[in-house]
């Protein structure tokens, strides 16, 4: 096992060096081998077919199996721009919620913090008047699992052009919550809610008296060495990221999530997502025990109504009869997907800089890896 972990870390370091030296010259790099040429060919053919049919401006696919990784990159960051690589940043949209679930699970694992997934959010926000349903309050896990009863979006949001969340402030969020009515009793019904997913990060930030991005960095990004993952980018990083496009390939604005950052505001790369998936499957060493516990907490089944099964920021499903944990997202200019099968040690990440649903191709590639 130690040898496998060492090989993976060495391979990832080598990939970073090679990319920095400009060796990424083709869609499928010859330097990233799974050790199974037939499987790599099948994955490459599926990714190429998706790229040819859907025509996203840029596409990056990363796969991992038993600690071995390979990347398949297509297209460009922007029209006339440089080629996409596994170190190109994309907006994650809904995949950000998987990371938020891990942060919640990690904080819940720290005994001295007193935050537990089953605590009510209200007790950590005494100066807020949070909604209840027949006196049943919202618990932390309800927000992460989309069973809080909150609607998809607040009714006091005023979309700004093609950047709908940019002007939605903490004051707006507080005003809405003070008069909101829950649609169902918390914990009883799955109702997808960007509002709830975004409020999770804000509430954790409030409870910890720390910006949400710092919580994300300290609890997940830094321990795993995900150096290209962030919510806020520097000017130089902004210029280097994959630029957003609509489904027809026209440039659009990225989405800035303001008070709802944990709903979709993270930017990352397929390289960093391989680290995230590898850690979730125990394929790289994680020295922070609370992070290990947090990932385990996030992977648990927290809600199951016979149709929808969810963990903390992760959906549960099946691939070739095996349990899959996954999440996907799409914003005005990006598509994203992650999925992994703990039983077989396999995982996939798909990112593109067009508003195209990549969930199906991600699931297809993950299925190929089960054969």
C-alpha positions in Angstrom: 0.0 0.0 0.0 2.8 2.4 0.9 4.5 1.7 -2.4 1.2 2.5 -4.3 0.8 5.8 -2.3 4.4 6.7 -3.1 4.0 6.0 -6.7 0.8 8.1 -7.0 2.5 11.1 -5.3 5.5 10.7 -7.5 3.3 10.5 -10.6 1.3 13.6 -9.6 4.5 15.6 -8.9 6.0 14.5 -12.3 2.8 15.5 -14.0 3.0 19.0 -12.5 6.6 19.4 -13.5 5.9 18.2 -17.1 3.0 20.5 -17.5 5.0 23.5 -16.2 7.7 22.7 -18.7 5.2 22.8 -21.6 5.0 19.1 -22.4 1.2 19.2 -22.7 1.0 19.4 -26.5 -1.7 16.9 -27.4 -5.3 16.2 -26.3 -4.3 13.0 -24.5 -0.9 13.3 -22.9 1.4 10.2 -23.5 2.9 10.7 -20.0 -0.2 9.8 -18.0 -0.7 6.0 -18.1 -3.2 4.0 -16.2 -1.2 0.9 -17.0 -4.2 -0.4 -18.9 -4.0 0.7 -22.6 -7.3 -0.8 -23.5 -9.1 1.0 -20.8 -7.3 4.3 -21.6 -8.3 3.9 -25.2 -12.0 3.3 -24.3 -12.0 6.3 -22.0 -10.3 8.5 -24.6 -12.8 7.4 -27.3 -15.7 8.2 -25.1 -14.3 11.6 -24.1 -13.4 12.4 -27.7 -16.9 11.5 -28.9 -18.5 13.7 -26.3 -16.1 16.6 -27.2 -16.9 16.2 -30.9 -20.7 15.9 -30.4 -21.2 18.6 -27.7 -18.3 20.9 -28.9 -17.5 22.5 -25.6 -14.8 25.2 -25.9 -12.5 23.2 -23.5 -12.8 19.9 -21.7 -10.6 18.1 -19.1 -11.2 14.6 -17.9 -9.2 13.0 -15.1 -9.5 9.3 -14.0 -8.0 7.4 -11.1 -7.8 3.7 -10.4 -5.9 2.1 -7.6 -3.7 5.1 -7.2 -2.9 5.5 -10.9 -4.1 8.6 -12.8 -4.5 9.7 -16.4 -5.8 12.9 -17.9 -7.6 13.5 -21.2 -7.6 17.2 -22.3 -9.3 18.8 -25.3 -9.9 22.3 -26.6 -8.8 25.7 -25.3 -9.3 28.0 -22.4 -10.9 30.6 -24.7 -11.1 31.3 -28.4 -7.6 31.7 -29.7 -6.3 30.9 -26.3 -3.9 28.2 -24.9 -4.8 24.6 -24.6 -6.7 23.1 -21.7 -4.6 21.0 -19.3 -5.2 19.2 -16.0 -3.9 22.3 -14.3 -6.5 24.6 -15.9 -9.0 26.1 -13.4 -12.7 25.8 -14.1 -15.7 26.9 -12.0 -17.1 23.9 -10.2 -20.7 25.0 -9.6 -22.5 22.2 -7.7 -19.4 20.2 -7.2 -18.4 22.9 -4.6 -21.1 21.4 -2.4 -19.2 18.1 -2.1 -16.3 20.1 -0.6 -18.6 22.0 1.7 -20.0 18.6 3.0 -16.4 17.5 3.7 -15.8 20.8 5.6 -18.9 20.3 7.7 -17.9 16.7 8.4 -14.4 17.8 9.4 -15.6 20.5 11.7 -18.0 18.0 13.3 -15.1 15.7 14.0 -13.3 18.3 16.1 -14.5 17.7 19.7 -13.5 21.1 21.0 -15.6 23.0 18.4 -19.0 21.6 19.6 -20.4 21.7 16.0 -22.1 18.4 15.3 -23.9 17.6 12.1 -27.1 17.0 14.0 -27.0 20.3 16.0 -29.5 22.9 15.1 -28.0 25.8 13.1 -30.1 28.3 15.2 -28.1 27.6 18.3 -24.9 28.8 16.6 -26.6 31.9 15.2 -28.5 33.3 18.1 -29.0 36.8 16.6 -30.7 35.3 13.5 -34.3 34.4 13.3 -34.1 31.2 11.3 -37.3 29.5 9.9 -38.8 26.4 11.3 -41.6 24.0 10.2 -44.1 23.2 13.0 -41.3 24.2 15.4 -38.9 21.7 13.8 -35.5 23.5 13.3 -32.9 23.1 10.6 -29.9 21.0 11.5 -26.5 21.4 9.8 -26.8 18.2 7.8 -30.1 19.3 6.4 -28.4 22.1 4.5 -25.7 19.8 3.1 -28.2 17.1 2.1 -30.8 19.4 0.5 -33.5 18.4 3.0 -33.8 21.7 4.9 -37.1 22.6 3.4 -35.7 25.8 2.0 -36.6 26.7 -1.6 -34.2 26.5 -4.5 -33.6 30.2 -4.4 -34.6 33.1 -2.2 -37.4 35.3 -3.5 -35.4 38.5 -2.8 -32.6 37.8 -5.2 -32.4 40.1 -8.2 -30.2 38.5 -10.9 -27.6 40.8 -12.4 -27.3 40.1 -16.1 -25.6 36.7 -16.6 -24.0 36.7 -13.1 -27.2 36.1 -11.0 -25.7 35.8 -7.5 -23.1 38.5 -7.7 -25.0 41.2 -5.7 -26.7 38.9 -3.2 -25.2 40.1 0.1 -25.2 38.7 3.6 -27.7 41.4 4.5 -30.0 40.1 1.7 -29.7 36.5 3.0 -30.4 37.5 6.6 -33.4 39.5 5.5 -34.8 36.6 3.6 -34.3 34.0 6.3 -36.1 36.2 8.8 -39.3 35.9 6.9 -38.8 32.6 5.0 -41.3 29.8 5.2 -40.0 26.2 4.8 -41.6 24.1 2.2 -41.4 20.9 4.2 -40.3 19.6 7.6 -36.5 19.6 7.8 -35.0 16.1 7.2 -38.2 14.6 5.6 -38.1 15.5 1.9 -35.3 16.0 -0.7 -35.7 19.5 -2.3 -32.7 20.7 -4.1 -31.8 24.2 -2.8 -28.9 26.4 -3.9 -30.1 28.6 -1.1 -29.6 25.9 1.5 -26.3 24.8 0.1 -25.0 28.4 0.1 -26.4 29.2 3.5 -24.3 26.2 4.9 -21.0 28.0 4.1 -22.3 31.3 5.4 -23.6 29.7 8.6 -20.3 27.8 9.2 -18.4 31.0 8.6 -20.6 32.9 11.1 -20.3 30.1 13.7 -16.5 29.9 13.4 -16.0 33.7 13.0 -13.9 32.9 10.0 -14.4 33.5 6.2 -15.7 30.4 4.5 -12.8 30.3 2.0 -10.4 30.0 4.9 -12.4 27.2 6.4 -12.2 25.4 3.1 -8.5 26.0 2.8 -7.6 25.0 6.3 -9.9 21.9 6.5 -9.5 20.5 2.9 -7.4 22.4 0.4 -4.1 22.8 2.3 -4.0 19.3 3.9 -4.5 17.7 0.5 -2.1 20.1 -1.4 -4.9 21.3 -3.8 -2.9 24.4 -4.7 -5.0 25.3 -7.7 -8.3 25.3 -5.8 -9.8 28.5 -4.4 -13.0 30.6 -4.3 -11.2 33.9 -5.0 -8.5 34.1 -7.6 -5.7 36.7 -8.0 -5.8 38.8 -11.2 -3.0 36.6 -12.7 -5.0 33.5 -11.8 -8.2 34.9 -13.3 -6.4 35.5 -16.6 -5.0 32.0 -16.7 -8.3 30.2 -16.0 -10.6 28.6 -18.5 -13.0 31.4 -19.6 -16.8 30.7 -19.4 -19.0 30.2 -22.4 -22.6 29.4 -23.0 -23.8 26.2 -24.7 -23.3 27.7 -28.1 -19.7 28.7 -27.4 -20.3 32.5 -26.8 -18.3 34.1 -24.0 -20.3 34.8 -20.8 -19.6 35.9 -17.2 -18.5 33.5 -14.5 -20.9 33.3 -11.5 -19.8 35.0 -8.4 -21.7 33.6 -5.4 -21.2 36.4 -2.9 -23.1 35.3 0.3 -23.8 31.8 -1.1 -20.2 30.7 -1.9 -20.5 27.1 -0.8 -23.3 26.5 -3.3 -21.0 26.7 -6.3 -18.2 29.3 -6.0 -15.1 27.0 -5.9 -12.7 27.0 -8.9 -10.5 23.9 -9.3 -8.7 21.6 -11.8 -8.9 18.0 -12.7 -5.5 17.5 -11.2 -6.7 18.8 -7.8 -9.9 16.8 -8.0 -7.8 13.7 -8.5 -6.2 14.5 -5.1 -9.7 15.0 -3.6 -11.0 11.6 -5.0 -7.8 9.8 -4.1 -8.1 11.0 -0.5 -11.7 10.0 -0.3 -10.8 6.5 -1.3 -7.7 6.3 1.0 -5.3 6.2 -2.0 -3.0 9.0 -0.7 -1.9 9.6 2.9 -3.9 12.2 4.8 -2.1 13.3 7.9 -5.1 15.3 9.4 -7.2 12.7 11.2 -10.2 15.1 11.4 -10.2 15.3 7.6 -10.2 11.6 7.2 -13.2 11.5 9.6 -14.8 14.3 7.8 -14.6 12.5 4.5 -16.1 9.4 6.1 -18.9 11.5 7.6 -19.7 13.0 4.2 -19.8 9.6 2.5 -22.4 8.2 4.9 -26.0 7.9 3.9 -27.8 10.8 5.6 -31.1 10.7 3.8 -32.8 7.9 1.8 -36.4 8.1 0.7 -36.2 5.1 -1.5 -35.6 7.2 -4.6 -33.0 9.8 -3.6 -30.0 8.8 -1.5 -27.6 11.5 -0.3 -24.7 12.1 2.0 -23.1 15.5 2.9 -22.8 17.2 -0.4 -22.6 13.8 -2.2 -25.3 11.8 -4.1 -25.4 8.0 -3.9 -26.1 5.9 -6.9 -24.9 2.8 -8.7 -22.5 1.9 -11.5 -22.4 -1.7 -12.7 -24.1 -2.8 -9.5 -21.6 -1.0 -7.3 -22.1 2.0 -5.0 -21.1 5.4 -6.6 -20.7 8.7 -4.7 -21.0 11.6 -7.0 -21.9 15.3 -7.5 -22.3 17.5 -10.6 -22.8 21.1 -11.4 -23.5 23.5 -14.2 -23.3 27.3 -14.2 -23.8 29.9 -16.9 -20.5 29.0 -18.4 -19.2 25.7 -17.0 -20.1 22.1 -16.5 -18.6 19.7 -13.8 -18.9 16.2 -12.5 -17.1 14.0 -9.9 -17.8 10.4 -9.1 -16.0 7.5 -7.4 -16.6 3.9 -6.5 -14.9 3.0 -3.2 -15.2 -0.7 -3.8 -13.1 -0.7 -7.0 -10.9 2.3 -6.1 -12.0 4.2 -9.3 -13.0 7.8 -9.8 -13.6 10.4 -12.5 -13.6 14.2 -12.7 -15.0 16.0 -15.8 -14.7 19.8 -16.2 -15.6 22.0 -19.2 -15.8 25.7 -19.9 -19.2 25.7 -21.7 -22.6 25.5 -20.1 -23.0 21.8 -21.0 -24.2 19.0 -18.7 -21.2 16.6 -18.3 -22.9 14.3 -15.8 -23.7 11.6 -18.4 -20.2 11.4 -19.9 -18.8 11.3 -16.4 -21.0 8.4 -15.4 -20.3 6.7 -18.7 -16.6 6.8 -18.1 -16.9 5.6 -14.5 -19.0 2.7 -15.8 -16.2 1.8 -18.3 -13.8 1.6 -15.4 -16.0 -1.1 -13.7 -15.7 -3.5 -16.6 
